[in-house]
Amino acid sequence: MLTISGVSWTAGGRRILDDVTYAVPADQVVGLLGPNGCGKTSLLRIVARLTTPDSGRVTIGGDDITRLPRAELARRAALLAQHADTDLDLTVRDVVLLGRTPHRRSRWADTAADHAAADEALTQVDLGGYADRRWRSLSGGERQRAQLARALAQQPQLLLLDEPTNHLDIAHQLHLLHLVRRAGITTLTALHDLNLAAMFCDTVLVLAGGRIVTAGPPTEVLTPRLLADVYGVHADVATHPATGRPTITYHPPLP
């Protein structure tokens, strides 16, 4: 579905991504993990064609993204950025309808199908009664959920999520990632919370220093040795009795 081949990128004289190669399996949720500055956001921006790499190639469905018209790429891939926002005085429905832009024949004319897709997406993220609310009146967590609704209304083949649980309380973190899994869309998502990644991701891809350290199922990848090597923390990793997924308990820092 998504293939990243030999992608490297340098900014400010520093190599941010270094020969990253990985194929994201169709219909899987892949967690992009690693410490701050490892290149997670940069890789998502390259896949979304917001940043041009120094070298390498990205394909979606076998097609090089640099050769796809912008509208076609937007029909295939939706990005939920870490700080997606707007200063315009819009309603929540207006923001979600932006996800329908790649599907419109006319730039300004919303159809009944557009409104139906927007309403369904708002219901999915538990904001069904918020469509007529002003965007500026929403909390940070509500805005994050509305932006996910915009991405879902886009009806993409690929979801690119950059820290989608930012600003959300625990209940909505769990609800949002459950929704992403249930949507059945191929997803590449950057996450800081390793327990959430272990719970919801089919595969985790770990970056450090702009390079891939390892990739595989959470049960194989999220080990005490990896957490010490990549994150510099000591932790115990157990198996959750109900899910069979790893659960991580961190040791406090030494005095």
C-alpha positions in Angstrom: 0.0 0.0 0.0 2.6 2.5 1.1 6.3 2.0 0.3 9.1 4.2 1.5 12.4 3.5 -0.3 15.8 5.0 0.7 14.4 8.3 2.0 16.9 10.7 3.4 16.4 14.4 4.3 18.7 17.0 5.8 17.7 20.3 7.5 19.8 22.9 9.1 22.9 20.9 8.3 21.6 17.9 10.3 20.6 14.6 8.7 17.0 14.2 10.0 16.2 11.0 8.0 18.9 8.6 6.8 18.0 6.0 4.2 14.6 5.0 5.6 13.1 2.0 3.8 9.9 0.4 4.9 6.6 -1.0 3.4 3.5 -0.4 5.3 1.1 -3.4 4.9 -2.4 -2.7 3.6 -5.1 -2.3 6.3 -2.7 -2.3 9.2 -2.1 0.3 11.9 1.6 0.9 12.1 2.9 2.9 15.0 5.9 5.2 14.3 7.9 5.3 17.5 11.1 6.9 18.8 12.4 9.8 21.0 11.9 13.4 20.2 13.9 14.5 17.1 14.2 11.0 15.6 12.3 12.0 12.4 8.8 10.8 12.9 7.0 14.0 11.9 9.5 14.6 9.1 8.7 11.2 7.6 5.0 11.8 7.8 5.4 15.1 6.0 7.4 13.5 3.3 4.8 10.8 2.8 2.2 13.6 2.6 4.4 15.5 0.1 4.6 18.5 2.3 8.4 18.1 2.4 10.7 17.0 -0.4 13.4 14.5 0.6 17.0 14.8 -0.6 16.8 11.3 -2.0 14.5 8.3 -2.1 11.0 7.5 -3.3 7.5 7.1 -1.8 4.8 5.2 -3.5 1.1 4.7 -2.6 -0.6 1.8 -4.4 2.5 1.5 -6.6 2.3 5.1 -7.8 5.1 7.6 -7.1 3.6 10.4 -5.0 5.6 13.1 -6.9 3.7 12.1 -10.1 0.2 12.2 -8.7 -1.8 15.4 -9.0 -2.4 17.0 -5.7 -6.1 16.3 -5.7 -5.5 12.6 -6.4 -2.9 12.3 -3.6 -5.4 14.0 -1.3 -8.1 11.4 -2.3 -5.6 8.7 -1.3 -4.0 10.0 1.8 -5.2 12.2 4.7 -2.8 13.8 7.2 -3.8 14.8 10.7 -1.0 17.2 11.7 0.1 17.7 15.3 -0.9 21.4 15.4 -3.7 21.5 12.8 -5.7 24.7 13.4 -7.3 27.7 11.8 -7.9 31.4 12.7 -10.9 31.7 10.5 -14.4 32.0 12.1 -15.7 28.7 10.9 -18.2 26.2 12.2 -17.1 22.7 13.1 -19.0 21.4 10.0 -17.1 23.9 7.8 -13.8 22.4 9.1 -14.8 18.8 8.6 -16.2 19.6 5.1 -12.6 20.7 4.1 -11.9 17.0 4.0 -14.3 16.7 1.0 -12.4 19.2 -1.1 -10.5 16.6 -3.2 -13.8 14.9 -4.1 -15.7 18.0 -5.3 -16.3 18.8 -8.9 -16.9 22.4 -8.0 -14.5 24.1 -5.6 -17.2 25.7 -3.5 -20.3 23.6 -4.0 -21.0 21.1 -1.2 -23.2 18.2 -2.1 -25.6 16.2 0.0 -23.0 13.4 -0.1 -20.4 15.8 1.3 -22.6 16.7 4.2 -23.5 13.1 4.9 -19.8 12.1 5.0 -19.1 15.0 7.3 -22.0 14.2 9.6 -21.0 10.5 9.7 -17.4 11.4 10.5 -18.4 13.8 13.4 -20.6 11.0 14.8 -17.7 8.6 14.7 -15.5 10.9 16.8 -18.3 11.5 19.3 -19.0 15.1 18.1 -22.3 14.5 16.5 -24.0 17.5 18.2 -21.1 19.9 17.5 -21.6 20.6 13.8 -22.9 24.1 14.2 -20.6 25.1 17.0 -18.0 27.7 16.3 -14.5 26.3 15.9 -13.0 28.9 18.3 -15.3 27.6 21.1 -13.8 24.1 21.1 -11.3 22.9 23.6 -8.0 21.5 22.4 -9.2 18.0 22.6 -12.4 18.7 20.8 -10.4 20.4 18.0 -8.2 17.3 17.7 -11.2 15.0 17.4 -12.8 17.4 14.8 -9.6 17.3 12.8 -9.7 13.5 12.8 -13.3 13.8 11.5 -12.0 16.0 8.7 -9.5 13.3 7.8 -12.1 10.5 7.9 -14.5 12.6 5.8 -11.8 12.7 3.2 -12.4 8.9 2.8 -8.7 8.2 2.2 -6.9 4.9 1.6 -4.1 6.0 3.9 -4.3 7.8 7.2 -1.2 9.7 8.4 -1.5 10.7 12.0 1.0 12.8 13.9 0.5 12.4 17.7 -3.3 12.1 17.3 -3.9 11.7 21.0 -2.4 15.1 22.0 -4.7 17.1 24.1 -7.1 14.2 24.7 -8.1 12.8 28.0 -7.6 9.1 28.6 -11.1 8.0 27.6 -10.9 9.9 24.3 -7.3 8.6 23.6 -8.7 5.1 23.8 -11.8 6.0 21.8 -9.8 7.7 19.1 -7.3 4.9 18.5 -10.1 2.3 18.7 -11.9 4.2 16.0 -8.8 4.3 13.9 -8.4 0.5 14.2 -12.1 0.0 13.5 -12.0 2.2 10.4 -9.9 -0.5 8.6 -7.8 2.2 6.8 -4.1 1.6 6.3 -2.6 3.9 9.0 0.9 5.3 9.8 0.7 7.1 13.2 3.4 8.7 15.3 2.9 8.0 19.0 4.7 8.9 22.2 2.7 6.7 24.5 4.2 3.2 24.1 1.4 1.5 26.0 -1.1 2.9 23.5 1.1 1.8 20.6 1.3 -1.7 22.1 -2.5 -1.8 22.6 -3.6 -0.6 19.2 -0.9 -1.1 16.6 -0.4 -4.2 14.5 3.2 -3.3 13.9 5.6 -0.7 15.4 8.4 1.0 13.5 11.1 2.4 15.7 13.3 5.3 14.6 16.4 6.7 16.3 18.8 9.2 14.9 16.8 9.3 11.7 17.3 5.6 11.0 15.1 2.5 11.5 16.2 0.6 14.5 13.7 -2.2 14.2 10.1 -3.0 13.2 7.6 -5.8 14.0 4.7 -6.7 16.2 4.7 -4.9 19.6 5.1 -8.2 21.4 8.5 -8.7 19.7 9.7 -5.1 19.5 8.8 -3.5 22.8 11.4 -5.1 25.1 13.3 -3.8 28.1 16.5 -3.8 26.0 15.0 -1.7 23.2 13.5 0.8 25.7 16.9 1.1 27.4 18.8 1.4 24.1 16.5 3.8 22.2 14.8 5.8 25.0 17.4 5.5 27.8 14.9 4.3 30.3 14.6 1.2 32.5 11.2 -0.6 32.3 9.5 -3.9 32.9 7.4 -5.3 30.1 4.6 -7.7 31.0 1.7 -9.3 29.1 -1.8 -7.9 29.6 -3.9 -10.8 30.8 -7.0 -9.8 28.7 -5.4 -8.6 25.5 -2.1 -10.5 25.3 -0.5 -7.2 24.4 2.6 -5.8 26.1 2.2 -3.4 29.1 5.1 -1.2 30.1 5.9 -0.1 33.6 8.8 2.4 33.9 11.3 2.6 36.7 11.8 5.9 38.3 15.1 7.7 37.5 18.0 7.0 39.7 18.9 9.7 42.2 
